Amino acid sequence: MHEMTTAPTVSKVEALDDRVVDSRRSKATIGSFILVAVIFFIALDVTARLTFKYWSIDHFNSPNRSWIWWAVRDFQAQKEKPQIVLMGSSLMVMALHGGDATYLQFPQNNVLHHRGLLFEKMLESMLHKRYSTFAFAIAGQMVSDAYSICSCCLDYPRKPDYIIYGIAPRDFMDNTLPNPASTETFKYLSRVSDLSQIAMRARPSIWDRFDYFVGNVSFLYAHRADLLYLQHHYARVLFARLNFMDDLDLAKTPIELRKIAMMELPEDDASNEVFTGPYKPSEKYLDNSNEYRSRYRQFNRKLFDEQRSYLSDMMNICDKRKIKLIIVNMPVTAGNLQLMPPGFYDQYMQTVQSMSAAHSDHFIDLNNPKVFKDDCFMDSVHLNGKGGVKFFEKLAVELAKTQALTK
C-alpha cells in the first residue's frame, strides 16, 4: 500500500503567499521605524551639541551629592586659597573628623567639614605661625583619585603651598576596584575638567573603552549626567512651588528607606545625615577584617604599577606648579598588616620612599604600633577620635622637626 498525498489547494498556497508578504511588510515597517528613530536621535544629538552653550546649567552640578561634589563646592567657595591641602582616603577622613570632634567636643558634619581645626592649632603651637587648611580627603580615595584632584582643582589661582597626602597600602592595590575610572571622584572630575590625557589608561577594560568611545561620538550619551541633573533640578523647582518640601538637600526619608536608597546610589549624602562625634571610651571596636581580606586577597601587580604611575604624575604636577608635596604613611593596626599578601607592605614602603626621595618630597612614617595602639582605632585601619587627636599632634611634631613647611 502506498500512502496517497494530495497537493495543496490553491487557497492554501495563496494564504501562504499572503503571510510571506505580510511578514516582509512588517519587517520593512519595523526597519522604517528604526531608521526614523536613528535619524531623529542623530538630529536631536546634533541639536543638543550646537545649543549646549545656551543651556542654563552649571557643569559643576551633579544629580547626586557625592563627597567629591561637596568638597569641590566648598573649595570653590573659599575666599582665599588654603596654604595646606590635606588629601587621603577614609583613613585621613576619620582622623580629621574624629580628631576635630574630640578636640572641640562637638560633632562634625562629615560632608561639610573641610578644615583641620586641631591641626591648624597644633601647627601654630609648634611653628608659631598660622596656616590655613582645606581637606580634600575622600572615602575610598585611590592614588588615581588624588592625582585627578590635584590635576583638576589645585592649580592657579587656588593652588596651595603644600599638599599633605596621607596614604596607605590599599590606595595602591584594592582588588574590589574595577578600574580607576569607576570611582565617583574620577567620574565627577571627568565631567567638570579635562582628564582626557589619562582617559584610556584609566579604562583598561574593552567595554569601558567602548563606553568612553560612545560618549565621544554621542553628545547626549556623554552628557547624560547633566540631563539627569536638569531633571532633578526642575523636579525640585516644581516641588518647592507646590510647597511639598522646603529644602530638598536635607535627608527627610525614614532610615529604613534611606538604607535602600544608599544601596542603589551609595555616593549620595545629604548635608544633615553623616556626623562624627567626640571619642568615648565606651566605643566598640569594629572587626572589618573580612572586608580587607577581600581588598588584599591577592597581589595585583598591574593595579599596583598603575597606581604608582599616578603617584609619579601627581609628583610631576606638584613640581611643575611649585607645590611642596609631603607624603605621610598612615597608621594601621598590626592585624591589618597581617592580612596583606607576603611582601606587599615592604614593596609599598620601598616604592613610596624611593619616589619621594627622587622628587625631594618629604616622607613621614606615622605607622608606629608603639604610638598608635589598638585603643586608637575604631577598626583595623580607621583611627577613632582619640587616635585622630594623636595623629595630628604627631604630624605637627614631625613637620616642625623636619622643617617640611619651610620654603
C-alpha positions, 0 to 999 in steps of 0.5 A, a space after each residue: 500500500 502506498 500512502 496517497 498525498 494530495 497537493 495543496 489547494 490553491 487557497 492554501 498556497 495563496 494564504 501562504 503567499 499572503 503571510 510571506 508578504 505580510 511578514 516582509 511588510 512588517 519587517 520593512 515597517 519595523 526597519 522604517 521605524 528604526 531608521 526614523 528613530 536613528 535619524 531623529 536621535 542623530 538630529 536631536 544629538 546634533 541639536 543638543 551639541 550646537 545649543 549646549 552653550 545656551 543651556 542654563 546649567 552649571 557643569 559643576 552640578 551633579 544629580 547626586 551629592 557625592 563627597 567629591 561634589 561637596 568638597 569641590 563646592 566648598 573649595 570653590 567657595 573659599 575666599 582665599 586659597 588654603 596654604 595646606 591641602 590635606 588629601 587621603 582616603 577614609 583613613 585621613 577622613 576619620 582622623 580629621 573628623 574624629 580628631 576635630 570632634 574630640 578636640 572641640 567636643 562637638 560633632 562634625 558634619 562629615 560632608 561639610 567639614 573641610 578644615 583641620 581645626 586641631 591641626 591648624 592649632 597644633 601647627 601654630 603651637 609648634 611653628 608659631 605661625 598660622 596656616 590655613 587648611 582645606 581637606 580634600 580627603 575622600 572615602 575610598 580615595 585611590 592614588 588615581 583619585 588624588 592625582 585627578 584632584 590635584 590635576 583638576 582643582 589645585 592649580 592657579 589661582 587656588 593652588 596651595 603651598 603644600 599638599 599633605 597626602 596621607 596614604 596607605 597600602 590599599 590606595 595602591 592595590 584594592 582588588 574590589 576596584 574595577 578600574 580607576 575610572 569607576 570611582 565617583 571622584 574620577 567620574 565627577 572630575 571627568 565631567 567638570 575638567 579635562 582628564 582626557 590625557 589619562 582617559 584610556 589608561 584609566 579604562 583598561 577594560 574593552 567595554 569601558 573603552 567602548 563606553 568612553 568611545 560612545 560618549 565621544 561620538 554621542 553628545 547626549 550619551 556623554 552628557 547624560 549626567 547633566 540631563 539627569 541633573 536638569 531633571 532633578 533640578 526642575 523636579 525640585 523647582 516644581 516641588 518647592 512651588 507646590 510647597 511639598 518640601 522646603 529644602 530638598 538637600 536635607 535627608 527627610 526619608 525614614 532610615 529604613 528607606 534611606 538604607 535602600 536608597 544608599 544601596 542603589 546610589 551609595 555616593 549620595 549624602 545629604 548635608 544633615 545625615 553623616 556626623 562624627 562625634 567626640 571619642 568615648 571610651 565606651 566605643 566598640 571596636 569594629 572587626 572589618 577584617 573580612 572586608 580587607 581580606 577581600 581588598 588584599 586577597 591577592 597581589 595585583 601587580 598591574 593595579 599596583 604599577 598603575 597606581 604608582 604611575 599616578 603617584 609619579 604624575 601627581 609628583 610631576 604636577 606638584 613640581 611643575 606648579 611649585 607645590 611642596 608635596 609631603 607624603 605621610 604613611 598612615 597608621 594601621 593596626 598590626 592585624 591589618 598588616 597581617 592580612 596583606 599578601 607576603 611582601 606587599 607592605 615592604 614593596 609599598 614602603 620601598 616604592 613610596 620612599 624611593 619616589 619621594 626621595 627622587 622628587 625631594 618630597 618629604 616622607 613621614 612614617 606615622 605607622 608606629 604600633 608603639 604610638 598608635 595602639 589598638 585603643 586608637 582605632 575604631 577598626 583595623 585601619 580607621 583611627 577613632 577620635 582619640 587616635 585622630 587627636 594623636 595623629 595630628 599632634 604627631 604630624 605637627 611634631 614631625 613637620 616642625 622637626 623636619 622643617 617640611 613647611 619651610 620654603 
